[in-house]
């Protein structure tokens, strides 16, 4: 009987998770995106009119939530430090193959094109924090690597898929959210759409 109690609890939790997921998946969003997200396809040729707002939030046109994190090199940075620049804000982890695949293209975007790239490592998901430095050195990455050790930024930005990139315009507003890896041309396309 004592062994059955944990099994019943686990089954109950799984049922609750499935019901919760099914409930959120059946909500009909206005723009065809997942509920609560405004997702853009990195390969879409269409450009939608983005309605700008001074409200802080994750929807297109809203001011991207600010954060303050320490880089792999020990420097403290805030997203608001980059106001006036177009920013690719990328959430990633070393164990994520699509993250690894897009990193060389992010380096090219940063180094060759001069765009601002901020890569937020989801540090709590890493098995070994030293692996982050090894990963960065192995790929020759020179853009800022911010360590989200407490998952504060990850939670604020509601990250569920790795990699996820927020494209933020020079006014600090979210212009698009990209789920999954992009190549260099797709990154350039996203950057060129912003002021």
Buried (B, 14 or more C-beta within 10 A) or exposed (E): EEEEEEEEEEEEEEEEEEEEEEEEEEEEEEEEBBEEBBBBEBEEEEEEEBEBBEEBBBBBBBBBBBBEBEBBEEEEBEBEEBBEEBBBBBBBBBBBEBBBBBBBBBBBBBBEEEBBBBBBBBBEBBEEBEBBEEBBEEEEBEBBBBBBBEEEBBEBBEBEBBBBBBBBBBBBBBBBBBBBBBBBEBBBBBBEBBE
